[in-house]
């Protein structure tokens, strides 16, 4: 069992972002963990609608709407964390990370885990973040695509070559071999064709209509910065590894600045993982729906242990 096996190891908690959602997520935790149930109730009360029901029952199309996806993934991930801590406490064990990090949206969950951001405030923030991103996507439709087999330098060059058609840029450096590009439809389509022609092994257009982590999100980022100025942040109790710089956030002001620019700059996930490994981490625990981060971390380093928890494993007796 996780809470026994990881004692003595140097752990990082990592939290997934948008794209890990699915109908039914968190339902077992809600039914079996009092701590998780409290998280869902708090989310429903804070947002003023039954987010829990949307997570458990859908409809799928509504769950995949970014304005709902973001608070849903945040809530389920926080519920996973609450249930995990509840389980560890029941066993009389300690399970404390030396770092936390989250991919894109998941960075908000990491900040909640680190005590830097109140869960209710995080919910309101990601709901607004989702609304602003959706609005940007409606004003300037865009998309994203995951590319495997070409490095960041090659894809940056490809994006520069299609610049006459509009905005396209590297959005996520996810692992040494997986890069996500983001941008307007015409240049993105052209970049995809060039990537295939130049030897990309896999090209997967993502099921999104927004160009996250690209310059197209600059206006959304400016509006979000105004909202962030009204939110209270605390000093992180656990060091948070940032998306943008791939370095540690240790003060409330650093956190605020990171979130203000995060949605229009690239996610340096590979650098973040390597930063945590350099800091002594030998075990990564992915907390939340899906297994996306576990796969990316394994592709970045074969020398670390990666644990992906299902809700059944957390509540197992």
DASUL-V300803 format. One line per field, one symbol per residue. ss: DSSP state (h for helix, s for strand, l for the rest). A space follows every 10 residues. Layout:
BEGIN
ss = ???
END
This chain:
BEGIN
ss = lhhhhlllll ssssslllll llllllhhhh hhlhhhhhhh hhhhhhhlll hhhhhhhllh hhhllhhhhh hhhhhhhhhh hhhhhhhhhh llllllllss sslllhhhhh hhhlllllhh hhhhhhhhhh hhhhhhhhhl lsssssssll lhhhhhhhhh hlhhhllsss sssllllsss sssshhhhhh hhhhhhhlll lsssslllll llllhhhhhh hhhhhhhhll llllllllss sllllllssl lhhhhhhhhh hhllllslhh hhhhhhhhll llssssllll lhhhhhhhhh llllssssll hhhhhll
END
